[in-house]
Amino acid sequence: MRDCCCVRRGEAPPMSDYPYFERLVETAGLIARHPDYPGKSRMIQDCHWEVEDLVQSGRINASQAEVLRSVLTGRLVEPSRL
């Protein structure tokens, strides 16, 4: 597998500078805003299960999980869109 040039130079890849939780919020927003398609509701439900898994594993806390749930249900627009 070919390494990114920034990794070969000992630098972090650009996406690693973006905090994990912010990436989750952005991704949840992209999924929630996507136009309807067959299976979208199933995808949203799967995302809710993933949020629960992230809480159980300690990767996010309960308040972060609530933000993600709100973004997925359309109750909250992710901060970058405000």
Phi, psi and omega per residue, in radians:
M1 nan 2.367 -3.105
R2 -1.399 2.264 3.118
D3 -1.392 2.595 3.000
C4 -1.122 2.490 -3.108
C5 -1.040 -0.593 -3.141
C6 -1.205 -0.536 3.091
V7 -1.214 -0.728 3.116
R8 -1.076 -0.543 3.122
R9 -1.481 0.011 3.137
G10 1.501 0.166 3.117
E11 -1.644 2.734 3.079
A12 -1.346 2.503 3.026
P13 -1.046 2.600 -3.062
P14 -0.925 -0.725 -3.078
M15 -1.149 -0.440 -3.130
S16 -1.217 -0.290 3.081
D17 -1.310 -0.344 -3.114
Y18 -1.508 2.045 -3.055
P19 -0.945 2.534 -3.063
Y20 -0.920 -0.874 -3.096
F21 -1.106 -0.699 3.115
E22 -1.097 -0.632 3.069
R23 -1.142 -0.694 3.104
L24 -1.096 -0.772 3.139
V25 -1.091 -0.786 3.125
E26 -1.070 -0.778 -3.139
T27 -1.135 -0.758 3.101
A28 -1.053 -0.703 3.109
G29 -1.124 -0.718 3.105
L30 -1.077 -0.734 3.139
I31 -1.164 -0.806 -3.098
A32 -1.138 -0.649 -3.106
R33 -1.433 -0.236 -3.104
H34 -1.028 2.432 3.095
P35 -0.974 2.626 3.141
D36 -1.017 2.529 3.072
Y37 -2.691 2.782 3.113
P38 -1.022 2.210 3.138
G39 1.686 -0.092 -3.122
K40 -1.091 -0.749 -3.128
S41 -1.092 -0.618 3.078
R42 -1.146 -0.704 3.122
M43 -1.102 -0.744 3.109
I44 -1.083 -0.760 3.113
Q45 -1.078 -0.736 3.087
D46 -1.052 -0.674 3.112
C47 -1.115 -0.684 3.094
H48 -1.078 -0.710 3.083
W49 -1.114 -0.701 3.109
E50 -1.084 -0.697 3.101
V51 -1.033 -0.789 3.120
E52 -1.069 -0.722 3.098
D53 -1.079 -0.691 3.131
L54 -1.135 -0.665 3.093
V55 -1.152 -0.843 -3.110
Q56 -1.046 -0.610 -3.128
S57 -1.451 -0.122 3.126
G58 1.450 0.173 -3.123
R59 -1.365 -0.453 3.017
I60 -2.369 2.813 3.121
N61 -1.744 3.095 -3.052
A62 -1.095 -0.679 -3.137
S63 -1.215 -0.625 3.058
Q64 -1.151 -0.659 3.101
A65 -1.087 -0.700 3.136
E66 -1.131 -0.672 3.079
V67 -1.073 -0.818 3.139
L68 -1.078 -0.737 3.104
R69 -1.077 -0.708 3.135
S70 -1.142 -0.700 3.094
V71 -1.125 -0.773 -3.113
L72 -1.114 -0.562 -3.131
T73 -1.596 -0.022 3.109
G74 1.445 0.105 3.123
R75 -1.360 -0.314 -3.100
L76 -2.429 2.261 3.032
V77 -1.523 2.330 -3.091
E78 -1.036 2.558 -3.014
P79 -0.896 -0.614 -3.109
S80 -1.178 -0.273 -3.122
R81 -1.695 -0.061 -3.099
L82 -1.386 nan nan
